[in-house]
Amino acid sequence: MRLKLYIAIILGFVAVSCSKTDTAVHGVDSMWMNTAVNPGDDFYEYACGGWLGSHTIPGEYSSYGINEVLDERNRQVIKDIIEDLASRSYSSPCIEQTIGNYYKLFLDTARQNADGISVIVPYLNMIQEQADRQQLISLMNYFGVRGSNSIVEISIGADLHDSHKNVLSLHADGLTLSTRDYYVSEDSAMVVRREAFKRHIYNMFRFAGNDSVEATSKMQNVIDLETRMARKTRTLIEFRDTEANYNMLSYAEFKKQFAGIDWDKLFEELFITGLDSLNVGQPETIHEAVALLNDAPLQQLKDWMQWTLIDQFDKFLGKESFNLTFDFYDRFLSGKDKPAELWKRAVDISDRRFGMPIGKLFVERCFPEANKHRMQQLVANLHKALAMRIKSQEWMSEQTKAKALDKLSTFTVKIGYPDKWPSYEGLVVDVEKNIVDNTMEMNLWKHKDFISRTYKKPVDRSLWYMTPQTVNAYYDPSTNEICFPAGILQPPFFDMEADDAFNYGDIGATIGHEMIHGFDDEGRQFDKDGNFVDWWTADDAAEFDKRATVMADFFDKIEPVPGLHFKGRQVLGENIADHGGLKVAWLAYKEATKDNPLPVVDGLTADQRFFISYAFTWVQNEREEYIRNLVENDVHAVPRYRVNACLPHIDAWYEAFGVKEGDKLFVPKQERVNIW
């Protein structure tokens, strides 16, 4: 959906800095700040106002902050890597040649402009010519494994109750936009977006050669079909209910409950054979998909399939298609003023498709072993601090504490890059073919490769769900692991030259955040082996929920845009992780510096620099469209509130800055969140 986680050679490059910092050794730059603001009234502005005021949002972005600054730095490194690969000659096919060829194909806009819609016309005609419903469904599967959207899709991942075993899950989708609210909400802003979406579909069908009457009819068919599916699609809050999204069935029982589709044929077309059981995550949505595939007018299905093809490959169809796509998805929905430069788009799409082989070369340039060793030390210190936090919880029984400590002791930590690099053998790009056909063949290769590595295979716990160059981190409950790619382990998130106040407030809080995900409202339901098991006493579970509700209720009251409130339960997991992660990082920092306290620098105590560093993690200017999209379609809060709505629940913050009753951010102690 549009808005919805090798063979390598060692190259000699001209050096490009991957880890330069402009701050002093203590890490905090006073130019970031706006000290005219009372930290107890608006800590985000106090800590970050200087940076916010001196950095405008570039036209190609809907938000711009320190993440984007680091992304830009990494992108330049990746560009150098890819362009070196593209400039070489190869005696035989290899992944390096494949990367270079795809990059060059994407840059060839003259060819794309000349080809225009013609590259997918044969596929559009193939859809329109189908007169048999079953054959049309087969064609949907054909395009589905080649990158188009489908009504019914599969995924493969760890079994909720046997985390070492992979299971196949069946999903129904059919939505171009990310959530059901785009289709069913009567909120005035959503109604405006829905009308704009209709205009975009109409414009794209006109671009594809349909007259106004045909384009109008096709647009309405698409909207009606997707709205029908949306009405049976769960909300983001409902998707966070892990148990409700797990319904294992034998294959025989599944076919009885969801009769009406030739499932044997469908799975065979998805390269799945010998299926004996599967998970049906959202049964009501699958029932609706079966009904729709059986009773929707054939022309409606055809129109929707044509739309998904146009939509999925729209940026490869020449200038007119690209501009129409940008105007809706980027300008209207996201608030961007202009597209990114062509080379940036080429780097980004190549990076998405070949992230691991590119990542291996990125690591060789940008991630010294010293950085990995320092991160390992930080993680070990955070690990000790979290154990101390667990032991100190007065509201939790010794029985549950023991289970929590047992889970913590088995955390797997992945830092920088994988120990084992995946193979891309057999993946080629033919420069004689157009980029759409090449992309389809690559998607088919990727699908088959994924099936071969996962279907009826044990879970590969060495697998990484982010590439090394990614500026992010994650926790996976099914493997009980935390992962920190090399991409984020650079200044200003992690600075080898900065002091502990800076690093613990920044990357330390990030480490703590990912650890706490193992104990947030979802993660706490998984045991040390990654199985969905209730290891809590009933009283402790009830007390956790009571304390978590304080956080959810607090965010329910916040309006990041007038009239638009956070949904506290939707962002609860991330907010618990922010809150607990900060407490763990604070304790680890105090333990690390207790024998050698850090000095006051530029009038700021080390404790103050810790919290300023944390705030700067989230520095970001945003357009209103970005804020709306985040609130409506994401489980993360807007960055400003990950500071101003998080710190008022941290007692040490009050002490560091003398925050008192009467300050705008002050929260009475008895009303503060207190979980981990």
C-alpha positions as CSV (number, residue, x, y, z in Angstrom):
1,M,0.0,0.0,0.0
2,R,1.1,3.5,-0.7
3,L,0.9,4.9,2.9
4,K,1.2,1.9,5.0
5,L,10.5,-3.3,8.0
6,Y,25.0,-10.9,-0.2
7,I,27.7,-11.0,-2.6
8,A,29.9,-8.0,-1.9
9,I,33.2,-6.5,-3.0
10,I,35.5,-4.3,-1.0
11,L,35.9,-1.0,-2.7
12,G,38.5,1.7,-2.3
13,F,36.6,5.1,-2.1
14,V,37.6,8.6,-1.7
15,A,36.8,9.3,2.0
16,V,33.5,10.9,2.8
17,S,32.9,11.8,6.5
18,C,30.2,9.6,8.0
19,S,30.6,10.6,11.6
20,K,31.6,14.3,11.9
21,T,30.3,16.3,14.8
22,D,30.3,20.1,15.2
23,T,29.6,20.1,18.9
24,A,32.1,20.3,21.8
25,V,33.1,17.2,23.7
26,H,30.1,17.5,26.0
27,G,27.9,17.1,22.9
28,V,25.3,19.9,23.5
29,D,25.5,23.0,21.3
30,S,23.9,26.1,22.9
31,M,23.0,27.3,19.4
32,W,20.3,24.5,19.4
33,M,18.5,26.2,22.3
34,N,16.2,29.1,23.0
35,T,17.1,30.0,26.6
36,A,14.6,32.8,26.6
37,V,11.9,30.2,27.2
38,N,11.2,28.8,30.6
39,P,12.0,25.0,30.4
40,G,9.0,24.3,32.6
41,D,6.6,26.0,30.1
42,D,7.9,24.5,26.8
43,F,10.9,22.3,27.2
44,Y,10.9,21.4,23.5
45,E,11.3,25.1,22.5
46,Y,13.8,25.7,25.3
47,A,16.1,22.8,24.2
48,C,15.5,22.9,20.5
49,G,14.2,26.4,19.6
50,G,17.4,27.7,18.2
51,W,17.6,24.8,15.8
52,L,13.9,25.0,14.9
53,G,14.1,28.7,14.2
54,S,17.2,28.5,12.0
55,H,16.1,25.5,9.9
56,T,13.3,25.7,7.4
57,I,11.7,22.7,5.9
58,P,13.2,22.0,2.4
59,G,10.5,21.8,-0.3
60,E,11.0,18.0,-0.8
61,Y,10.1,17.3,2.9
62,S,6.9,17.3,4.9
63,S,9.0,17.4,8.1
64,Y,12.7,18.1,8.6
65,G,14.7,17.3,11.7
66,I,17.9,15.6,12.8
67,N,16.7,12.3,11.3
68,E,16.6,13.9,7.9
69,V,19.9,15.6,8.4
70,L,21.5,12.2,9.1
71,D,19.5,10.6,6.2
72,E,21.0,13.2,3.9
73,R,24.5,12.5,5.1
74,N,24.0,8.7,4.6
75,R,22.3,9.2,1.3
76,Q,25.4,11.0,-0.1
77,V,27.6,8.0,1.1
78,I,25.2,5.6,-0.6
79,K,25.2,7.6,-3.8
80,D,29.0,7.3,-4.0
81,I,28.7,3.6,-3.4
82,I,26.1,3.0,-6.1
83,E,27.7,5.3,-8.7
84,D,30.9,3.5,-8.3
85,L,29.1,0.2,-8.9
86,A,27.3,1.7,-11.9
87,S,30.5,2.9,-13.5
88,R,32.2,-0.6,-13.5
89,S,32.3,-3.3,-16.1
90,Y,31.5,-6.8,-15.1
91,S,32.6,-10.1,-16.7
92,S,29.6,-12.0,-15.4
93,P,26.2,-11.1,-13.7
94,C,26.5,-10.2,-10.1
95,I,24.6,-8.2,-7.5
96,E,26.9,-5.2,-8.0
97,Q,26.0,-5.1,-11.7
98,T,22.3,-5.5,-10.8
99,I,22.4,-2.5,-8.5
100,G,24.2,-0.3,-11.0
101,N,21.9,-1.3,-13.8
102,Y,18.7,-0.5,-11.9
103,Y,20.1,2.8,-10.8
104,K,20.9,3.7,-14.4
105,L,17.4,2.6,-15.5
106,F,15.8,4.8,-13.0
107,L,17.9,7.8,-14.0
108,D,16.9,7.4,-17.7
109,T,13.9,9.7,-17.6
110,A,14.1,10.3,-21.3
111,R,13.3,6.7,-21.9
112,Q,10.5,6.8,-19.4
113,N,9.0,9.9,-20.9
114,A,9.1,8.4,-24.4
115,D,7.5,5.1,-23.2
116,G,4.9,6.7,-20.9
117,I,1.8,4.6,-20.3
118,S,2.8,2.2,-23.1
119,V,4.9,0.0,-20.8
120,I,1.8,-1.2,-18.9
121,V,-0.8,-1.0,-21.6
122,P,-0.3,-4.7,-22.4
123,Y,-1.1,-5.5,-18.8
124,L,-4.1,-3.2,-18.6
125,N,-5.4,-4.9,-21.8
126,M,-4.7,-8.3,-20.3
127,I,-7.0,-7.4,-17.4
128,Q,-9.8,-5.9,-19.5
129,E,-9.9,-8.9,-21.8
130,Q,-10.6,-11.5,-19.1
131,A,-14.2,-12.8,-19.2
132,D,-13.9,-15.5,-16.6
133,R,-14.0,-14.6,-12.9
134,Q,-11.6,-17.3,-11.8
135,Q,-9.1,-16.4,-14.5
136,L,-9.3,-12.8,-13.4
137,I,-8.6,-13.8,-9.8
138,S,-5.6,-15.8,-11.1
139,L,-4.4,-12.7,-12.9
140,M,-4.7,-10.7,-9.7
141,N,-2.4,-13.3,-8.1
142,Y,0.0,-13.0,-11.1
143,F,0.3,-9.3,-10.6
144,G,0.3,-9.6,-6.9
145,V,3.6,-11.5,-6.7
146,R,5.0,-8.9,-9.2
147,G,4.3,-5.9,-7.0
148,S,0.7,-4.9,-7.5
149,N,-1.9,-4.7,-4.7
150,S,-4.2,-7.7,-4.1
151,I,-7.5,-8.3,-2.3
152,V,-5.9,-11.3,-0.5
153,E,-2.3,-11.3,0.6
154,I,0.0,-13.6,2.6
155,S,2.8,-13.1,5.1
156,I,5.1,-15.5,6.9
157,G,6.4,-15.0,10.4
158,A,7.0,-16.5,13.8
159,D,4.0,-18.4,15.3
160,L,2.6,-16.5,18.2
161,H,2.7,-19.5,20.4
162,D,5.8,-21.3,19.0
163,S,8.3,-18.5,18.2
164,H,10.8,-20.9,16.6
165,K,8.4,-21.9,13.9
166,N,7.2,-19.9,11.0
167,V,3.5,-19.8,10.1
168,L,1.7,-18.5,7.1
169,S,-0.9,-15.7,7.7
170,L,-3.6,-14.6,5.4
171,H,-4.7,-11.0,5.2
172,A,-7.3,-9.1,3.2
173,D,-6.4,-5.6,2.1
174,G,-7.5,-3.9,-1.1
175,L,-6.9,-0.4,0.2
176,T,-4.7,2.1,-1.6
177,L,-4.5,4.5,1.4
178,S,-3.2,3.4,4.7
179,T,-6.2,3.2,7.1
180,R,-9.9,2.7,7.0
181,D,-10.6,6.3,8.2
182,Y,-9.7,7.7,4.8
183,Y,-12.7,5.9,3.4
184,V,-15.3,5.9,6.2
185,S,-14.6,8.9,8.5
186,E,-16.9,11.8,8.3
187,D,-14.3,14.2,9.8
188,S,-14.3,17.2,7.5
189,A,-10.5,16.9,6.8
190,M,-10.9,13.3,5.8
191,V,-13.8,14.1,3.5
192,V,-11.7,16.6,1.7
193,R,-8.9,14.0,1.3
194,R,-11.4,11.5,0.0
195,E,-12.6,13.8,-2.7
196,A,-9.0,14.6,-3.6
197,F,-8.3,10.9,-3.8
198,K,-11.2,10.5,-6.2
199,R,-9.9,13.3,-8.4
200,H,-6.5,11.6,-8.5
201,I,-7.9,8.2,-9.5
202,Y,-9.9,10.0,-12.3
203,N,-6.8,11.9,-13.5
204,M,-4.7,8.7,-13.6
205,F,-7.3,6.8,-15.6
206,R,-7.5,9.8,-18.0
207,F,-3.7,9.6,-18.3
208,A,-4.0,5.9,-19.1
209,G,-6.2,6.8,-22.2
210,N,-9.7,6.6,-20.9
211,D,-12.2,9.3,-21.9
212,S,-14.0,11.3,-19.1
213,V,-17.0,9.0,-18.9
214,E,-14.8,5.9,-18.7
215,A,-12.5,7.5,-16.1
216,T,-15.4,8.6,-14.0
217,S,-17.0,5.1,-14.0
218,K,-13.6,3.4,-13.2
219,M,-12.9,5.9,-10.4
220,Q,-16.3,5.2,-8.8
221,N,-15.8,1.4,-9.1
222,V,-12.4,1.7,-7.3
223,I,-13.8,3.9,-4.5
224,D,-16.8,1.7,-4.0
225,L,-14.6,-1.5,-3.8
226,E,-12.0,0.0,-1.4
227,T,-14.7,1.5,0.8
228,R,-16.4,-1.8,1.0
229,M,-13.2,-3.4,2.2
230,A,-12.4,-0.5,4.5
231,R,-15.7,-1.0,6.4
232,K,-14.5,-4.5,7.4
233,T,-10.9,-3.4,8.1
234,R,-9.8,-3.0,11.7
235,T,-8.6,0.2,13.3
236,L,-5.0,0.8,14.3
237,I,-6.0,0.3,17.9
238,E,-7.7,-3.0,17.1
239,F,-4.6,-4.1,15.2
240,R,-2.6,-3.6,18.4
241,D,-4.7,-6.4,20.1
242,T,-2.2,-9.2,19.5
243,E,-4.5,-12.1,20.6
244,A,-7.4,-10.9,18.5
245,N,-5.3,-11.0,15.4
246,Y,-4.3,-14.6,15.8
247,N,-6.7,-17.3,14.7
248,M,-4.9,-20.6,13.7
249,L,-6.9,-23.0,11.6
250,S,-6.1,-26.3,9.9
251,Y,-6.2,-25.8,6.2
252,A,-9.2,-28.2,5.9
253,E,-11.1,-26.2,8.5
254,F,-10.1,-22.9,6.8
255,K,-11.6,-24.0,3.5
256,K,-14.8,-24.9,5.2
257,Q,-15.2,-21.6,7.0
258,F,-14.1,-19.5,4.0
259,A,-15.7,-21.4,1.1
260,G,-16.2,-19.7,-2.2
261,I,-12.7,-19.4,-3.4
262,D,-10.5,-22.1,-5.0
263,W,-7.9,-21.8,-2.3
264,D,-5.7,-24.6,-3.6
265,K,-5.3,-22.7,-6.9
266,L,-4.8,-19.4,-5.2
267,F,-2.0,-20.6,-2.9
268,E,-0.4,-22.5,-5.8
269,E,-0.3,-19.2,-7.7
270,L,1.5,-17.6,-4.7
271,F,4.0,-20.6,-4.8
272,I,2.6,-22.1,-1.6
273,T,2.1,-25.9,-1.7
274,G,1.4,-28.5,0.9
275,L,-0.3,-26.1,3.3
276,D,-1.6,-27.8,6.4
277,S,-2.5,-24.8,8.7
278,L,-2.5,-21.0,8.6
279,N,-3.4,-18.0,10.7
280,V,-6.4,-15.9,9.7
281,G,-5.6,-12.6,11.4
282,Q,-8.9,-10.8,10.7
283,P,-11.6,-13.3,9.8
284,E,-14.3,-10.7,9.1
285,T,-12.1,-9.1,6.5
286,I,-11.3,-12.4,4.8
287,H,-15.1,-13.2,4.7
288,E,-15.7,-9.8,3.0
289,A,-12.9,-10.4,0.5
290,V,-14.4,-13.8,-0.4
291,A,-17.8,-12.2,-0.9
292,L,-16.4,-9.4,-2.9
293,L,-14.4,-11.7,-5.2
294,N,-17.6,-13.7,-5.8
295,D,-20.3,-11.0,-6.1
296,A,-18.6,-7.8,-7.2
297,P,-19.3,-6.9,-10.9
298,L,-16.5,-8.3,-13.1
299,Q,-15.9,-4.8,-14.5
300,Q,-15.4,-3.4,-11.0
301,L,-12.7,-6.0,-10.2
302,K,-11.1,-5.2,-13.6
303,D,-11.1,-1.5,-12.9
304,W,-9.6,-1.9,-9.5
305,M,-6.9,-4.2,-10.8
306,Q,-6.0,-1.7,-13.5
307,W,-5.9,1.0,-10.9
308,T,-3.5,-0.9,-8.7
309,L,-1.2,-1.5,-11.6
310,I,-1.2,2.2,-12.6
311,D,-0.8,3.3,-8.9
312,Q,2.0,0.9,-8.1
313,F,4.1,1.8,-11.1
314,D,3.1,5.4,-11.6
315,K,6.5,6.9,-10.9
316,F,8.0,4.9,-13.8
317,L,5.5,6.1,-16.4
318,G,7.1,9.4,-17.4
319,K,6.8,13.0,-16.4
320,E,3.0,13.4,-16.6
321,S,2.3,10.4,-14.4
322,F,5.1,11.4,-12.0
323,N,3.6,14.9,-11.6
324,L,0.1,13.7,-11.0
325,T,1.4,11.3,-8.4
326,F,3.5,13.9,-6.7
327,D,0.6,16.4,-6.6
328,F,-1.7,14.0,-4.7
329,Y,0.5,11.8,-2.5
330,D,3.3,14.3,-1.8
331,R,2.0,17.8,-2.2
332,F,-1.7,17.4,-1.1
333,L,-1.4,14.6,1.5
334,S,2.1,15.4,2.8
335,G,2.5,19.1,2.2
336,K,5.7,18.9,0.2
337,D,6.5,21.8,-2.2
338,K,8.7,20.0,-4.7
339,P,10.1,16.6,-5.6
340,A,13.5,15.5,-4.4
341,E,16.2,15.7,-6.9
342,L,16.3,12.8,-9.4
343,W,19.6,11.4,-8.0
344,K,18.1,11.3,-4.5
345,R,15.1,9.4,-5.7
346,A,17.3,7.0,-7.6
347,V,19.4,6.4,-4.6
348,D,16.4,5.9,-2.3
349,I,14.7,3.4,-4.6
350,S,17.9,1.5,-5.1
351,D,18.6,1.4,-1.4
352,R,15.1,0.1,-0.7
353,R,15.6,-2.7,-3.2
354,F,19.2,-3.7,-2.5
355,G,19.6,-2.5,1.1
356,M,21.7,-5.3,2.4
357,P,24.5,-5.5,-0.3
358,I,24.6,-1.7,-0.2
359,G,24.6,-1.8,3.6
360,K,27.7,-4.0,3.7
361,L,29.6,-1.4,1.7
362,F,28.2,1.4,3.9
363,V,29.4,-0.3,7.1
364,E,32.9,-0.7,5.7
365,R,33.0,3.1,5.3
366,C,31.0,4.4,8.2
367,F,31.0,2.1,11.2
368,P,34.4,1.4,12.9
369,E,34.7,-1.5,15.3
370,A,35.3,1.0,18.1
371,N,31.8,2.3,17.7
372,K,30.4,-1.2,18.0
373,H,32.3,-1.9,21.1
374,R,31.2,1.4,22.7
375,M,27.6,0.6,21.9
376,Q,27.9,-2.8,23.4
377,Q,29.1,-1.2,26.6
378,L,26.2,1.3,26.6
379,V,23.7,-1.5,26.0
380,A,25.2,-3.6,28.8
381,N,24.9,-0.6,31.2
382,L,21.3,0.0,30.1
383,H,20.6,-3.7,30.6
384,K,21.9,-3.5,34.2
385,A,19.8,-0.3,34.8
386,L,16.6,-1.9,33.6
387,A,17.2,-4.9,35.9
388,M,17.6,-2.4,38.7
389,R,14.3,-0.7,37.7
390,I,12.4,-4.0,37.6
391,K,13.6,-5.0,41.0
392,S,12.6,-1.6,42.5
393,Q,9.0,-1.7,41.4
394,E,6.9,-1.7,44.6
395,W,3.7,-2.4,42.7
396,M,4.9,-5.7,41.2
397,S,5.1,-9.1,42.9
398,E,8.3,-11.0,43.3
399,Q,6.9,-13.7,41.1
400,T,6.3,-11.4,38.2
401,K,9.6,-9.6,38.8
402,A,11.5,-12.9,38.5
403,K,9.8,-13.6,35.1
404,A,10.6,-10.1,33.9
405,L,14.2,-10.4,34.9
406,D,14.4,-13.8,33.2
407,K,13.1,-12.3,30.0
408,L,15.5,-9.4,30.2
409,S,18.4,-11.9,30.7
410,T,17.7,-13.5,27.3
411,F,17.6,-10.3,25.2
412,T,19.5,-10.6,22.0
413,V,21.3,-7.5,20.9
414,K,22.1,-6.7,17.3
415,I,24.4,-3.8,16.7
416,G,25.6,-2.2,13.5
417,Y,25.2,-5.0,10.9
418,P,24.3,-8.6,10.6
419,D,26.8,-11.4,11.1
420,K,25.5,-13.2,8.0
421,W,24.8,-11.3,4.8
422,P,21.9,-12.6,2.6
423,S,22.6,-13.8,-1.0
424,Y,21.1,-12.1,-4.0
425,E,22.2,-14.8,-6.4
426,G,20.0,-14.9,-9.5
427,L,18.6,-11.4,-9.2
428,V,19.5,-9.5,-12.4
429,V,18.4,-6.4,-14.2
430,D,18.3,-6.4,-18.0
431,V,18.9,-2.8,-19.3
432,E,17.3,-3.8,-22.6
433,K,14.0,-4.1,-20.8
434,N,12.0,-1.1,-19.4
435,I,12.1,-0.4,-15.7
436,V,8.5,-1.6,-15.1
437,D,9.2,-5.1,-16.5
438,N,12.5,-5.2,-14.6
439,T,10.8,-4.2,-11.3
440,M,8.1,-6.8,-11.8
441,E,10.7,-9.5,-12.3
442,M,12.6,-8.3,-9.3
443,N,9.4,-8.4,-7.2
444,L,8.8,-12.0,-8.4
445,W,12.3,-13.0,-7.5
446,K,12.0,-11.4,-4.1
447,H,8.7,-13.2,-3.4
448,K,10.0,-16.6,-4.4
449,D,13.2,-16.0,-2.4
450,F,11.2,-15.1,0.7
451,I,9.0,-18.2,0.3
452,S,12.0,-20.5,-0.1
453,R,13.6,-19.0,3.1
454,T,10.6,-19.0,5.3
455,Y,7.8,-21.3,4.3
456,K,7.8,-24.4,6.5
457,K,11.2,-23.4,7.8
458,P,12.3,-22.5,11.3
459,V,12.5,-18.8,12.2
460,D,15.9,-17.4,11.2
461,R,16.9,-15.5,14.3
462,S,20.0,-14.0,12.5
463,L,17.7,-12.1,10.1
464,W,17.7,-8.3,10.3
465,Y,14.4,-6.4,9.7
466,M,16.3,-3.1,9.0
467,T,19.3,-2.5,6.7
468,P,22.6,-1.3,8.4
469,Q,22.3,2.2,6.9
470,T,18.8,2.8,8.3
471,V,18.4,5.7,10.8
472,N,16.2,3.8,13.2
473,A,16.0,0.9,15.7
474,Y,13.6,-1.8,16.7
475,Y,12.5,-4.4,19.2
476,D,11.0,-7.7,17.9
477,P,8.9,-9.5,20.5
478,S,8.9,-12.9,18.7
479,T,12.7,-13.1,18.9
480,N,13.1,-11.0,22.0
481,E,15.8,-8.9,20.3
482,I,16.8,-5.3,20.1
483,C,18.5,-4.0,17.0
484,F,20.5,-0.8,16.4
485,P,21.7,-0.4,12.8
486,A,24.9,1.5,12.0
487,G,22.9,4.2,10.3
488,I,21.7,5.7,13.5
489,L,24.9,5.1,15.5
490,Q,26.4,8.4,14.3
491,P,26.3,12.0,15.5
492,P,24.2,13.5,16.7
493,F,22.4,10.3,18.0
494,F,25.7,8.7,19.1
495,D,28.9,10.6,19.4
496,M,32.2,8.9,20.3
497,E,33.6,12.3,21.3
498,A,30.7,13.4,23.5
499,D,30.4,12.8,27.2
500,D,28.1,10.4,29.0
501,A,25.4,13.0,29.7
502,F,24.9,13.5,26.0
503,N,25.2,9.9,24.9
504,Y,22.9,8.5,27.6
505,G,20.3,11.2,27.0
506,D,20.3,10.5,23.3
507,I,21.3,7.0,22.2
508,G,20.9,5.7,25.7
509,A,17.3,6.7,25.8
510,T,16.8,5.1,22.4
511,I,18.4,1.9,23.7
512,G,16.1,2.1,26.8
513,H,13.1,2.7,24.5
514,E,13.7,-0.5,22.5
515,M,14.3,-2.5,25.7
516,I,11.0,-1.2,27.3
517,H,9.1,-2.3,24.2
518,G,9.7,-5.8,25.6
519,F,7.6,-4.7,28.6
520,D,5.1,-2.2,27.1
521,D,1.4,-3.0,26.8
522,E,2.0,-5.4,23.8
523,G,5.5,-6.6,24.4
524,R,4.8,-7.6,28.0
525,Q,2.6,-10.3,26.7
526,F,5.5,-12.2,25.2
527,D,7.9,-14.4,27.2
528,K,11.6,-14.8,27.1
529,D,11.4,-17.1,24.1
530,G,9.1,-14.8,22.1
531,N,5.9,-16.8,22.7
532,F,2.6,-15.1,23.5
533,V,2.3,-16.3,27.1
534,D,0.7,-14.6,30.1
535,W,3.5,-14.7,32.7
536,W,2.0,-12.0,34.9
537,T,0.0,-12.6,38.1
538,A,-3.6,-11.3,37.7
539,D,-3.1,-8.5,40.2
540,D,0.2,-7.3,38.6
541,A,-1.4,-7.3,35.1
542,A,-4.4,-5.3,36.4
543,E,-2.0,-2.8,38.1
544,F,0.0,-2.5,34.9
545,D,-3.1,-1.7,32.9
546,K,-4.2,0.8,35.5
547,R,-0.9,2.6,35.3
548,A,-0.8,2.5,31.5
549,T,-4.3,4.0,31.4
550,V,-2.9,7.1,33.0
551,M,-0.6,7.5,30.0
552,A,-3.4,6.8,27.5
553,D,-5.8,9.3,29.2
554,F,-3.1,12.0,29.3
555,F,-2.5,11.8,25.6
556,D,-6.2,11.6,24.8
557,K,-6.4,15.2,26.0
558,I,-3.7,16.6,23.7
559,E,-4.5,18.4,20.5
560,P,-1.4,18.6,18.2
561,V,-3.7,20.4,15.7
562,P,-6.8,22.2,16.8
563,G,-9.7,19.8,16.8
564,L,-7.5,16.8,16.3
565,H,-6.7,14.7,19.4
566,F,-4.2,11.9,19.9
567,K,-5.8,8.5,20.4
568,G,-4.1,7.5,23.6
569,R,-4.5,3.7,23.1
570,Q,-3.1,4.0,19.6
571,V,0.2,5.6,20.7
572,L,0.3,3.9,24.1
573,G,3.1,1.4,23.3
574,E,5.5,4.0,22.0
575,N,4.8,6.4,24.8
576,I,5.4,3.7,27.5
577,A,8.7,3.0,25.7
578,D,9.6,6.7,25.7
579,H,8.8,7.0,29.4
580,G,10.4,3.8,30.6
581,G,13.4,4.2,28.3
582,L,14.1,7.6,29.7
583,K,14.0,6.3,33.3
584,V,16.3,3.4,32.4
585,A,18.8,5.7,30.6
586,W,18.8,8.2,33.5
587,L,19.6,5.5,36.0
588,A,22.4,4.0,33.7
589,Y,23.8,7.5,33.2
590,K,23.9,8.2,37.0
591,E,25.5,4.8,37.6
592,A,28.1,5.4,34.9
593,T,29.1,8.8,36.3
594,K,28.6,8.3,40.1
595,D,32.3,8.0,40.8
596,N,33.4,10.7,38.4
597,P,30.6,13.4,38.2
598,L,30.6,15.5,35.0
599,P,31.3,19.2,35.3
600,V,29.0,22.2,34.6
601,V,29.6,23.3,31.0
602,D,28.3,26.6,29.5
603,G,26.2,27.0,32.6
604,L,24.5,23.7,32.2
605,T,24.8,20.8,34.7
606,A,25.4,17.3,33.3
607,D,21.8,16.4,34.4
608,Q,20.4,19.3,32.4
609,R,22.5,18.3,29.4
610,F,21.1,14.7,29.6
611,F,17.5,16.0,29.2
612,I,18.5,18.6,26.5
613,S,20.2,15.8,24.6
614,Y,17.0,13.7,24.8
615,A,14.9,16.5,23.5
616,F,17.2,17.1,20.6
617,T,16.6,13.5,19.6
618,W,13.2,14.7,18.5
619,V,14.0,18.1,17.0
620,Q,11.9,18.5,13.9
621,N,9.9,21.2,12.0
622,E,6.7,19.8,10.5
623,R,4.0,20.8,8.1
624,E,0.4,20.5,9.3
625,E,-0.2,17.7,6.7
626,Y,2.6,15.7,8.3
627,I,1.2,16.1,11.8
628,R,-2.3,15.0,10.7
629,N,-1.0,12.0,8.9
630,L,1.0,11.0,12.0
631,V,-1.9,11.4,14.4
632,E,-4.3,9.6,12.1
633,N,-2.1,6.8,10.7
634,D,0.7,6.1,13.1
635,V,1.4,4.6,16.5
636,H,4.0,7.3,17.3
637,A,3.2,10.7,18.8
638,V,4.3,13.9,17.1
639,P,7.9,14.6,18.1
640,R,7.2,17.7,20.1
641,Y,5.0,15.7,22.4
642,R,7.5,13.0,22.8
643,V,9.3,15.7,24.8
644,N,6.7,18.0,26.3
645,A,4.2,15.2,27.2
646,C,6.9,12.7,28.3
647,L,9.2,14.7,30.5
648,P,6.5,16.0,32.9
649,H,6.2,12.4,34.1
650,I,9.9,12.1,34.9
651,D,10.7,13.2,38.5
652,A,14.4,13.8,37.7
653,W,13.5,16.4,35.1
654,Y,11.7,18.5,37.6
655,E,14.8,18.4,39.9
656,A,17.3,19.2,37.0
657,F,15.4,22.3,35.9
658,G,13.6,23.4,39.1
659,V,10.2,23.0,37.4
660,K,7.4,23.9,39.8
661,E,3.7,24.2,40.2
662,G,2.5,27.0,38.0
663,D,4.8,26.1,35.1
664,K,2.7,25.1,32.1
665,L,4.2,21.6,31.9
666,F,3.9,20.8,35.6
667,V,2.0,17.6,36.4
668,P,1.2,16.9,40.1
669,K,3.3,14.0,41.3
670,Q,0.3,11.8,42.1
671,E,-1.0,12.2,38.5
672,R,2.3,11.3,36.8
673,V,2.8,8.0,34.9
674,N,4.8,5.5,36.9
675,I,5.3,2.1,35.3
676,W,8.9,1.1,34.8
